[in-house]
Amino acid sequence: MTYRVVQWSTGNVGRNAIAGIDAHPGLELAGVWVSNPAKAGRDAGELAGLGPLGVAATTDEAALLALRPDCVVYTAMADVRIFEAIDDLCRILRSGANVVSSSPVFLQFPDGVVPPEMADPVRRAAAEGGASVFVNGIDPGFANDVLPLALTGISERVDEVRCLEILNYATYDQATVLFDIMGFGRALTETPMLLQPGVLTMAWGSVVRQLAAGLGVALDEVTEHHTRLPAPETFQVASGTIEEGTAAALRFEVAGMLDGRAVVVLEHVTRLRDDLAPDWPQPAGAGCYRVVVKGEPDYTLDLQLLGGDGDHNTAGLKATAMRLVNAVPAVVEAPPGLLTALDLPLIPGRGLLR
């Protein structure tokens, strides 16, 4: 069976999603939504850096939903427009289209993470439209839901599950995320959006809550903390200039606590130069997602990333896109509602072996 898919946005993740939809034998690209009128009318393949695909991008949301697609791949940025993104998802779901989405990330597993009024509209819209929605990616997503839970399946005893992202973001060309949201290149006396109290927990609390649910544990609380280090000198990254003394390395943890100890931990170690913070955890290869299970026995699993262009950040964007694209058949076939990784079967790359 072939599923008709609409791609919603053509940014860093969206361009890779278009390539993935085109490569998937069970999917057909039915339409592409863009926010920029300058992109309207252009071929989707051109926007994705591919050859012509015969599908023109449009800003006309109603026309796309009138196509009655089986699924919408929603990759529009939500970090600075959370409520607008929720409204988008609700309109799409009420139209009867299923959705796989990279955002808002707390919808990966919202219970106990955000107030019900932030997730309930999505659930109601899914019920009204008889559709399903699955929010995921690489992180939050596959690297800290399916991967660690699978690893605990070969444990005799689990004392702690720790999921780490260890990456250099220098080649990640997204100035809004790096500078405005994460605070890189800003004075250490400034508190960026990501580090405002409670924001880390809202973004990655879904990770620890879902892992705890998968392990059958009720957490006492979720805590967060972070530390930043300055640039020793001025240097350039893809998104701009990092001045000497401004934030150039960030490490944070979101920890699920039980009986006074951390039992499920999400940790990020983000550098803009490889030589910064040498005492912090170091990646395997150019960059990695690491799962550490302490118990009996102890396990450490490194998922190394490397794109075809030799860049680990390209691989991360593609992994997020492919997690969504390859989930389309399972999400379309699932019962209506807000789905989590705990609700879906194993999603292999069926049909992708050449």
Buried (B, 14 or more C-beta within 10 A) or exposed (E): EEBBBBBBBBBBBBBBBBBBBBBBEBBBBBBBBBEEEEBBEBBBBBBBEBEEBEBBBBBEBEEBBEEEBBBBBBBBBBBEBBEEBBBBBBBBBBBBBBBBBBBBBBBBBBEBBBEEEBBEBBBBBBBBBEBBBBBBBBBBBBBBBBBBBEBBEEBEEBEBBBBBBBBBBBBBBBBEBBBBBBBBBBEEEEEBBBBEEEBBBBBBBBBBBBBBBBBEBEBEEBBBEBEBBBBEEEBEBBBEEBBEEBBBBBBBBBBBBBEEEBBBBBBBBBBBBEEBBEEBBEBBEBBBBBBBBBBEEEBEBBBBBBBEEEBBBBBBBBBBBBBBBBBBBBBBBBEBBBBBBEBBEEBEEEEEEE
